[in-house]
Amino acid sequence: MRIAYLDCFSGISGDMFLGALVDAGVSPKLLEDTVAALNIGARLDIKRVTRGGISATKVDVYSSGEKDLPREVSGSNTTAIMLTNTNPLAV
């Protein structure tokens, strides 16, 4: 049995973690089949990329045919509304 210890003192992104799993030896097909088995309309796009001379596996998550956006981008409108709403009773 192999054990991986993750020391994510400041967090970890899901897509980067999936890419690291593939680089560590997990079959990309296994990840794709597992996501498909969830039957939630999501799929993975797995490819090798090189950025700044560093090569890695990039995993993009697509939900309902669209690329999933990072939390800070997809929730930015909600955050702006919450910060500008001065009514303490509004939810």
Helices and strands as residue ranges (DSSP letters): H 14-23, H 28-38, E 42-51, E 54-63, E 66-67, H 71-74, H 76-84
